Amino acid sequence: MGSHPPRQCKGVIFCLQTVAGVMIPRRSGRIINIASIVGKANAGTSNAAYAASKGAVISLTRAAAQQPAKHDINVNAICPGVTRTELSDATLLARAEKASVNIEVMEKRRDEAIPEGAAANRRISPQRQLLLASPSARTIPGQSYNMDGGIIP
């Protein structure tokens, strides 16, 4: 492996570099990367490349937080868990058909595996992003916060 980042990570790196480049002259800013709990070794996916790329976002967040901190720029990440989207609903339907059960049974199984009892909807709860985007976040750089309904304690 050379010194170039994997293809899955380049978009996050380029976006981070561009945004930090705008924020540095202003000497202020908050960058919030989107990772996933699968990047924290959650076994909830069978896609190893996806898990590796989200783990890379978490690692990048930690490393990138060091350099712009002197300019009052924080870099953090949020790590959503099971989230209802068109794709996840289609996948759940396919699993239900394969298991010869109705979709409600599969939804119940999915939701029972989440300590808070339900998958998140498409819109990630904004409270944590608001905290990370606020001036209060100045003292919390390089962190990755789970938003997973309690799957990873």
PASEBA-1860 file (N, C-alpha, C; in nm, 3 decimals):
! residues 153
1> MGSHPPRQ> 0.083/-0.118/0.000/0.000/0.000/0.000/0.087/0.124/0.000 ~ 0.057/0.217/-0.087/0.134/0.341/-0.095/0.088/0.443/0.007 ~ 0.131/0.565/-0.015/0.098/0.672/0.079/-0.035/0.739/0.047 ~ -0.103/0.693/-0.057/-0.230/0.753/-0.094/-0.344/0.689/-0.015 ~ -0.444/0.769/0.024/-0.556/0.712/0.101/-0.642/0.622/0.014 ~ -0.711/0.525/0.076/-0.802/0.441/-0.001/-0.910/0.526/-0.067 ~ -0.961/0.480/-0.179/-1.060/0.554/-0.257/-1.181/0.595/-0.172 ~ -1.227/0.508/-0.081/-1.345/0.538/-0.001/-1.324/0.658/0.091
9> CKGVIFCL> -1.202/0.690/0.126/-1.173/0.797/0.222/-1.142/0.930/0.155 ~ -1.113/0.930/0.029/-1.069/1.052/-0.037/-1.173/1.164/-0.030 ~ -1.300/1.131/-0.045/-1.404/1.234/-0.041/-1.406/1.307/0.092 ~ -1.395/1.233/0.201/-1.396/1.294/0.334/-1.270/1.379/0.353 ~ -1.157/1.328/0.309/-1.031/1.402/0.322/-1.036/1.532/0.242 ~ -1.079/1.523/0.117/-1.083/1.643/0.033/-1.182/1.745/0.088 ~ -1.296/1.700/0.136/-1.395/1.792/0.194/-1.339/1.858/0.319 ~ -1.276/1.779/0.405/-1.218/1.833/0.528/-1.111/1.937/0.496
17> QTVAGVMI> -1.025/1.906/0.400/-0.919/2.001/0.362/-0.978/2.131/0.308 ~ -1.079/2.120/0.224/-1.140/2.238/0.165/-1.207/2.325/0.271 ~ -1.285/2.262/0.356/-1.357/2.338/0.460/-1.258/2.399/0.559 ~ -1.158/2.324/0.601/-1.058/2.379/0.693/-0.984/2.495/0.629 ~ -0.958/2.486/0.500/-0.891/2.596/0.429/-0.971/2.725/0.432 ~ -1.102/2.714/0.433/-1.188/2.833/0.443/-1.194/2.883/0.587 ~ -1.193/2.791/0.682/-1.208/2.827/0.823/-1.080/2.884/0.885 ~ -0.964/2.838/0.842/-0.838/2.882/0.903/-0.822/3.034/0.899
25> PRRSGRII> -0.843/3.100/0.785/-0.830/3.246/0.786/-0.931/3.315/0.878 ~ -1.044/3.252/0.899/-1.146/3.307/0.989/-1.115/3.279/1.135 ~ -1.022/3.184/1.157/-0.981/3.142/1.291/-1.098/3.093/1.375 ~ -1.187/3.020/1.310/-1.302/2.967/1.381/-1.374/2.867/1.293 ~ -1.427/2.761/1.353/-1.509/2.668/1.277/-1.529/2.535/1.347 ~ -1.629/2.463/1.301/-1.659/2.330/1.352/-1.683/2.239/1.233 ~ -1.615/2.128/1.229/-1.632/2.029/1.123/-1.688/1.903/1.186 ~ -1.796/1.853/1.130/-1.859/1.731/1.182/-1.861/1.627/1.071
33> NIASIVGK> -1.780/1.524/1.086/-1.778/1.415/0.989/-1.888/1.315/1.022 ~ -1.935/1.244/0.921/-2.035/1.139/0.941/-1.965/1.005/0.923 ~ -1.962/0.926/1.028/-1.904/0.792/1.023/-2.019/0.692/1.042 ~ -1.999/0.591/1.121/-2.101/0.490/1.150/-2.052/0.405/1.266 ~ -2.147/0.346/1.338/-2.105/0.256/1.446/-2.032/0.134/1.392 ~ -2.054/0.099/1.265/-1.981/-0.016/1.210/-1.832/0.014/1.201 ~ -1.794/0.141/1.203/-1.654/0.178/1.205/-1.590/0.157/1.340 ~ -1.672/0.123/1.440/-1.623/0.095/1.575/-1.633/-0.054/1.607
41> ANAGTSNA> -1.620/-0.135/1.504/-1.619/-0.281/1.516/-1.755/-0.338/1.552 ~ -1.863/-0.268/1.518/-1.996/-0.324/1.534/-2.016/-0.428/1.425 ~ -2.065/-0.542/1.463/-2.082/-0.652/1.368/-2.213/-0.642/1.290 ~ -2.273/-0.524/1.286/-2.403/-0.508/1.222/-2.401/-0.497/1.072 ~ -2.289/-0.521/1.008/-2.284/-0.515/0.862/-2.202/-0.632/0.809 ~ -2.235/-0.672/0.689/-2.156/-0.777/0.624/-2.063/-0.716/0.520 ~ -2.059/-0.583/0.514/-1.978/-0.513/0.415/-1.850/-0.464/0.481 ~ -1.745/-0.541/0.468/-1.617/-0.509/0.532/-1.557/-0.380/0.480
49> AYAASKGA> -1.572/-0.351/0.351/-1.515/-0.228/0.294/-1.585/-0.106/0.354 ~ -1.716/-0.114/0.371/-1.791/-0.004/0.433/-1.744/0.017/0.577 ~ -1.733/-0.091/0.652/-1.688/-0.081/0.791/-1.548/-0.021/0.799 ~ -1.459/-0.064/0.710/-1.323/-0.010/0.709/-1.323/0.138/0.675 ~ -1.405/0.179/0.579/-1.406/0.320/0.541/-1.461/0.407/0.653 ~ -1.560/0.357/0.728/-1.614/0.435/0.839/-1.516/0.437/0.957 ~ -1.441/0.329/0.976/-1.334/0.330/1.075/-1.227/0.431/1.039 ~ -1.201/0.443/0.909/-1.104/0.542/0.862/-1.153/0.684/0.888
57> VISLTRAA> -1.282/0.709/0.874/-1.337/0.842/0.903/-1.318/0.875/1.051 ~ -1.339/0.777/1.138/-1.319/0.798/1.282/-1.173/0.829/1.311 ~ -1.082/0.753/1.252/-0.939/0.776/1.272/-0.896/0.910/1.213 ~ -0.946/0.942/1.094/-0.916/1.071/1.031/-0.965/1.186/1.120 ~ -1.080/1.171/1.178/-1.135/1.274/1.266/-1.040/1.303/1.382 ~ -0.989/1.196/1.444/-0.894/1.212/1.555/-0.767/1.283/1.510 ~ -0.712/1.235/1.400/-0.586/1.291/1.350/-0.605/1.435/1.303 ~ -0.712/1.461/1.231/-0.735/1.594/1.174/-0.769/1.697/1.281
65> AQQPAKHD> -0.816/1.654/1.394/-0.852/1.748/1.501/-0.731/1.820/1.557 ~ -0.614/1.761/1.547/-0.494/1.819/1.606/-0.445/1.944/1.533 ~ -0.442/1.939/1.403/-0.381/2.047/1.325/-0.457/2.179/1.329 ~ -0.589/2.181/1.307/-0.658/2.310/1.304/-0.701/2.361/1.441 ~ -0.676/2.285/1.547/-0.721/2.326/1.681/-0.664/2.462/1.720 ~ -0.541/2.492/1.679/-0.480/2.620/1.714/-0.551/2.737/1.648 ~ -0.638/2.708/1.552/-0.716/2.813/1.483/-0.860/2.815/1.533 ~ -0.886/2.750/1.648/-1.021/2.739/1.705/-1.115/2.665/1.610
73> INVNAICP> -1.063/2.562/1.546/-1.143/2.477/1.458/-1.144/2.337/1.517 ~ -1.263/2.288/1.543/-1.277/2.153/1.596/-1.323/2.059/1.486 ~ -1.275/1.936/1.495/-1.318/1.830/1.405/-1.368/1.716/1.492 ~ -1.494/1.679/1.473/-1.555/1.567/1.544/-1.634/1.485/1.445 ~ -1.688/1.373/1.492/-1.770/1.287/1.405/-1.890/1.237/1.482 ~ -1.996/1.210/1.408/-2.108/1.137/1.465/-2.114/1.000/1.399 ~ -2.160/0.903/1.476/-2.164/0.765/1.428/-2.306/0.711/1.441 ~ -2.388/0.729/1.336/-2.523/0.675/1.343/-2.524/0.524/1.346
81> GVTRTELS> -2.630/0.470/1.401/-2.652/0.326/1.401/-2.754/0.291/1.295 ~ -2.843/0.198/1.328/-2.946/0.154/1.235/-3.039/0.271/1.206 ~ -3.047/0.306/1.079/-3.128/0.421/1.038/-3.220/0.378/0.925 ~ -3.347/0.411/0.939/-3.444/0.377/0.836/-3.427/0.468/0.714 ~ -3.397/0.405/0.603/-3.387/0.475/0.474/-3.458/0.387/0.371 ~ -3.472/0.437/0.251/-3.532/0.354/0.145/-3.450/0.227/0.124 ~ -3.317/0.241/0.126/-3.231/0.125/0.105/-3.245/0.025/0.220 ~ -3.241/0.073/0.345/-3.251/-0.021/0.457/-3.389/-0.086/0.462
89> DATLLARA> -3.494/-0.012/0.425/-3.628/-0.071/0.420/-3.636/-0.180/0.313 ~ -3.574/-0.155/0.197/-3.573/-0.256/0.090/-3.495/-0.380/0.132 ~ -3.383/-0.358/0.201/-3.303/-0.470/0.250/-3.382/-0.551/0.353 ~ -3.451/-0.483/0.442/-3.531/-0.552/0.543/-3.643/-0.632/0.476 ~ -3.706/-0.576/0.374/-3.811/-0.647/0.301/-3.754/-0.772/0.234 ~ -3.636/-0.761/0.175/-3.573/-0.877/0.111/-3.541/-0.985/0.214 ~ -3.496/-0.943/0.331/-3.467/-1.040/0.438/-3.595/-1.108/0.487 ~ -3.702/-1.031/0.495/-3.830/-1.087/0.537/-3.877/-1.192/0.437
97> EKASVNIE> -3.866/-1.159/0.309/-3.908/-1.254/0.205/-3.823/-1.379/0.209 ~ -3.693/-1.362/0.228/-3.602/-1.478/0.234/-3.634/-1.566/0.354 ~ -3.673/-1.504/0.465/-3.706/-1.579/0.587/-3.852/-1.625/0.589 ~ -3.927/-1.591/0.485/-4.069/-1.626/0.475/-4.151/-1.573/0.592 ~ -4.123/-1.449/0.629/-4.202/-1.382/0.733/-4.246/-1.246/0.678 ~ -4.345/-1.187/0.743/-4.387/-1.055/0.693/-4.294/-0.946/0.745 ~ -4.302/-0.830/0.682/-4.212/-0.720/0.712/-4.224/-0.675/0.857 ~ -4.344/-0.682/0.914/-4.364/-0.640/1.053/-4.281/-0.726/1.149
105> VMEKRRDE> -4.270/-0.856/1.120/-4.189/-0.945/1.203/-4.042/-0.903/1.196 ~ -3.994/-0.872/1.076/-3.854/-0.831/1.061/-3.829/-0.696/1.127 ~ -3.924/-0.603/1.115/-3.909/-0.473/1.182/-3.902/-0.492/1.333 ~ -3.986/-0.581/1.386/-3.985/-0.607/1.530/-3.851/-0.666/1.573 ~ -3.798/-0.761/1.496/-3.667/-0.820/1.528/-3.557/-0.714/1.528 ~ -3.559/-0.630/1.425/-3.460/-0.521/1.416/-3.471/-0.429/1.536 ~ -3.590/-0.385/1.566/-3.609/-0.289/1.674/-3.578/-0.349/1.812 ~ -3.603/-0.478/1.830/-3.571/-0.544/1.957/-3.420/-0.552/1.981
113> AIPEGAAA> -3.342/-0.547/1.875/-3.195/-0.553/1.888/-3.136/-0.418/1.926 ~ -3.219/-0.314/1.927/-3.174/-0.179/1.959/-3.222/-0.146/2.100 ~ -3.133/-0.119/2.195/-3.174/-0.095/2.333/-3.284/0.010/2.350 ~ -3.281/0.116/2.270/-3.388/0.217/2.280/-3.516/0.172/2.212 ~ -3.513/0.060/2.140/-3.634/-0.001/2.089/-3.678/0.036/1.949 ~ -3.601/0.116/1.876/-3.641/0.151/1.739/-3.523/0.205/1.661 ~ -3.526/0.178/1.531/-3.426/0.237/1.441/-3.453/0.386/1.428 ~ -3.348/0.460/1.404/-3.364/0.604/1.381/-3.432/0.626/1.247
121> NRRISPQR> -3.499/0.739/1.233/-3.556/0.769/1.102/-3.449/0.835/1.016 ~ -3.485/0.872/0.895/-3.388/0.928/0.801/-3.315/1.050/0.854 ~ -3.382/1.130/0.929/-3.323/1.252/0.983/-3.252/1.219/1.113 ~ -3.121/1.234/1.113/-3.044/1.210/1.235/-3.081/1.319/1.333 ~ -3.103/1.280/1.457/-3.139/1.376/1.560/-3.037/1.489/1.564 ~ -3.083/1.614/1.555/-2.990/1.726/1.543/-2.925/1.772/1.674 ~ -2.970/1.724/1.788/-2.917/1.778/1.914/-2.766/1.765/1.926 ~ -2.711/1.650/1.896/-2.567/1.631/1.911/-2.491/1.713/1.808
129> QLLLASPS> -2.543/1.722/1.685/-2.476/1.806/1.586/-2.476/1.951/1.630 ~ -2.588/1.996/1.689/-2.594/2.134/1.737/-2.490/2.159/1.845 ~ -2.473/2.064/1.935/-2.370/2.078/2.038/-2.233/2.086/1.974 ~ -2.204/1.994/1.882/-2.072/1.991/1.819/-2.047/2.113/1.731 ~ -2.152/2.177/1.683/-2.138/2.296/1.600/-2.132/2.424/1.683 ~ -2.158/2.414/1.812/-2.167/2.533/1.897/-2.030/2.575/1.951 ~ -2.021/2.697/2.004/-1.897/2.741/2.069/-1.858/2.651/2.187 ~ -1.955/2.584/2.247/-1.925/2.494/2.360/-1.838/2.377/2.320
137> ARTIPGQS> -1.832/2.346/2.191/-1.754/2.232/2.143/-1.605/2.261/2.138 ~ -1.566/2.381/2.172/-1.424/2.420/2.163/-1.332/2.324/2.239 ~ -1.382/2.268/2.346/-1.298/2.182/2.431/-1.319/2.033/2.405 ~ -1.385/1.997/2.296/-1.406/1.854/2.268/-1.367/1.818/2.124 ~ -1.239/1.832/2.088/-1.197/1.798/1.952/-1.165/1.649/1.935 ~ -1.185/1.601/1.814/-1.139/1.467/1.777/-1.223/1.352/1.828 ~ -1.345/1.377/1.868/-1.429/1.271/1.925/-1.525/1.216/1.820 ~ -1.570/1.094/1.843/-1.672/1.034/1.757/-1.785/0.986/1.848
145> YNMDGGII> -1.902/1.040/1.825/-2.016/1.017/1.913/-2.117/0.923/1.849 ~ -2.152/0.820/1.925/-2.252/0.724/1.878/-2.390/0.786/1.885 ~ -2.466/0.762/1.779/-2.607/0.800/1.775/-2.680/0.675/1.726 ~ -2.680/0.573/1.812/-2.719/0.440/1.769/-2.829/0.375/1.853 ~ -2.895/0.453/1.935/-3.001/0.397/2.018/-2.951/0.304/2.127 ~ -2.821/0.312/2.158/-2.765/0.232/2.266/-2.703/0.101/2.224 ~ -2.683/0.078/2.093/-2.625/-0.048/2.047/-2.483/-0.066/2.100 ~ -2.402/0.040/2.091/-2.266/0.035/2.146/-2.266/0.124/2.270
153> P> -2.243/0.066/2.387/-2.245/0.148/2.510/-2.128/0.243/2.517
END
